Amino acid sequence: MHTSLAFAAPLVGLIAAVIAMIFFYAVNASATEDTLLSWTCRWKAVPMSQRPQFGTLCKESYAGLYLSILLIPVEALVLAVAGWQMKVERYTTAYASARKGTPTGT
């Protein structure tokens, strides 16, 4: 059960990261709908002494976008390691059970 959860968690994370990126680029391609990124970056040149400072919000939106892009290869790597762990555990279990069942000696 541990191995299945260790494989399922990064799989869900990878799927969520890919869906988030698809959603962002699908909405960002629209010329009629604004995203948080496009809206805050449009107003970043307006000087503000109080919140919201649109320049800061624009930078934070870009940071969120870059971090979600970075998350995809990280989740893929974790998924690959979890798959390798699952393969090694299955091999170890099969080897241990085969060793118990074979006679030793002459």
NUDOBA-514585 format. One line per 3 residues: number of its first residue (from 0); for each residue x, y, z of C-alpha. Coordinates in pm, 1 decimal. Layout:
REM residues N
NUM) X/Y/Z  ... $
***
This chain:
REM residues 106
0) 0.0/0.0/0.0  288.4/236.8/77.5  433.4/189.6/-269.4 $
3) 99.2/253.9/-436.4  54.5/579.1/-243.5  414.0/679.7/-313.8 $
6) 336.0/639.9/-685.2  -14.8/791.1/-678.5  78.5/1114.2/-498.5 $
9) 327.8/1241.2/-759.1  98.9/1121.8/-1037.9  -182.7/1337.8/-901.9 $
12) 60.9/1627.7/-855.5  187.3/1596.4/-1211.9  -164.1/1583.3/-1353.3 $
15) -264.2/1889.9/-1148.5  43.8/2084.7/-1261.6  -18.8/2001.1/-1628.0 $
18) -386.5/2096.7/-1599.5  -289.9/2424.9/-1431.9  -49.9/2507.8/-1714.4 $
21) -303.9/2415.8/-1982.5  -566.8/2625.4/-1807.4  -332.1/2923.8/-1774.6 $
24) -226.7/2923.8/-2138.8  -581.5/2860.9/-2263.6  -717.0/3157.5/-2067.9 $
27) -412.6/3373.0/-2143.1  -465.2/3322.4/-2518.4  -801.6/3496.4/-2497.5 $
30) -815.0/3855.6/-2621.2  -1140.3/3928.2/-2437.5  -1082.9/3772.1/-2093.9 $
33) -832.9/3900.9/-1838.8  -625.7/3691.1/-1607.4  -472.6/3808.0/-1282.3 $
36) -139.7/3828.9/-1461.0  -260.5/4034.9/-1756.2  -475.5/4263.6/-1542.9 $
39) -212.5/4344.8/-1281.4  63.3/4389.6/-1539.0  -155.5/4629.4/-1735.1 $
42) -184.7/4855.0/-1427.1  172.4/4816.8/-1294.6  281.9/5159.8/-1422.6 $
45) 20.1/5336.1/-1206.5  193.5/5470.6/-893.7  17.4/5353.9/-579.1 $
48) 102.7/5442.6/-221.3  -145.1/5193.7/-76.1  -241.3/4842.2/-161.7 $
51) -276.2/4698.3/-416.3  58.1/4782.9/-568.9  6.4/4644.0/-914.4 $
54) 378.9/4620.7/-990.1  424.2/4385.8/-693.8  116.7/4183.9/-789.6 $
57) 246.6/4154.3/-1146.2  582.6/4023.2/-1023.7  409.6/3779.0/-788.2 $
60) 189.2/3653.5/-1071.0  494.1/3590.8/-1287.9  664.9/3413.8/-995.8 $
63) 361.1/3186.9/-956.7  364.5/3111.1/-1327.7  736.0/3028.6/-1329.1 $
66) 703.7/2810.6/-1019.6  417.9/2614.3/-1173.4  627.2/2563.0/-1488.3 $
69) 914.9/2442.8/-1270.7  682.2/2206.0/-1085.3  614.3/1992.0/-1393.9 $
72) 967.2/1847.5/-1435.4  1002.9/1810.6/-1058.0  680.4/1610.1/-1038.9 $
75) 786.5/1403.8/-1341.2  1118.2/1325.1/-1171.0  943.6/1226.8/-846.6 $
78) 704.7/1008.0/-1045.5  998.3/837.0/-1217.6  1168.7/772.7/-883.4 $
81) 843.2/635.5/-739.0  807.8/404.0/-1039.6  1166.0/287.0/-995.4 $
84) 1097.0/224.5/-625.0  787.8/22.5/-714.7  989.6/-187.2/-960.7 $
87) 1268.2/-250.4/-708.4  1022.8/-350.7/-434.1  844.6/-594.3/-666.1 $
90) 1177.0/-744.2/-773.7  1293.9/-773.9/-412.9  968.8/-939.3/-305.5 $
93) 981.2/-1184.6/-597.3  1348.3/-1262.1/-529.6  1289.0/-1317.4/-157.9 $
96) 992.3/-1548.7/-216.5  1179.3/-1743.2/-485.3  1479.6/-1782.0/-255.6 $
99) 1260.5/-1918.8/24.2  1099.7/-2172.4/-208.8  1417.9/-2312.4/-368.9 $
102) 1614.9/-2586.5/-200.2  1968.0/-2497.7/-101.0  2265.8/-2725.3/-127.2 $
105) 2295.5/-3051.5/-317.7 $
***
